[in-house]
């Protein structure tokens, strides 16, 4: 049963560890473990593979986050976002019109207080 990625992110680290334990220690298949929790079989396979490669620390990472994903995030995504941010702020400044603020009508002091 495939679920939305947001739903699988709600699974805690302890829950992921239990799922991996059921597959590796208890002999459950990925399909059985996935069906018991209500997530996709592929996601269980990813967790088991990450666990085999990186141990318990892999279970602490959010779903879909891996060392390769982190590498891509740091080397490609962050610089591209920073460049896009610089470009958009520059365009905003370029197209922003210098507005002269409107003058506010000022009354006399006596009229403001209610005097004569």
ZIHUSUL-V740126 format. One record per residue. RES is the residue in one small letter. D_LAST is the distance of its C-alpha to the last C-alpha in Angstrom with 1 decimal. Layout:
res: [RES	RES]
d_last: [D_LAST	D_LAST]
This chain:
res: [x	x	x	x	x	x	x	x	x	x	x	x	x	x	x	x	x	x	x	x	x	x	x	x	x	x	x	x	x	x	x	x	x	x	x	x	x	x	x	x	x	x	x	x	x	x	x	x	x	x	x	x	x	x	x	x	x	x	x	x	x	x	x	x	x	x	x	x	x	x	x	x	x	x	x	x	x	x	x	x	x	x	x	x	x	x	x	x	x	x	x	x	x	x	x	x	x	x	x	x	x	x	x	x	x	x	x	x	x	x	x	x	x	x	x	x]
d_last: [80.5	77.9	74.4	71.1	70.7	67.6	69.6	72.3	69.7	68.9	72.4	72.4	74.7	76.8	77.2	78.3	80.8	82.2	82.7	84.4	86.6	87.7	88.8	90.5	91.8	92.2	93.5	91.0	90.7	87.4	87.3	87.8	85.1	82.6	83.3	82.9	79.4	78.3	78.0	79.9	83.4	82.5	79.7	82.2	84.6	81.9	81.2	84.9	85.5	82.6	83.9	87.4	86.1	83.4	83.9	81.3	78.5	78.6	77.5	74.2	73.0	71.0	73.0	73.9	73.2	76.3	77.3	77.8	74.4	72.8	74.6	73.4	69.8	69.8	71.7	70.5	67.5	65.2	65.7	65.3	62.0	60.8	61.7	60.0	56.9	56.9	57.5	54.7	52.1	53.3	53.0	49.5	48.4	50.3	48.6	45.1	42.8	40.4	37.1	34.1	31.2	28.4	25.2	22.3	19.1	16.5	12.8	10.4	9.9	6.2	6.8	9.8	8.9	6.7	3.7	0.0]
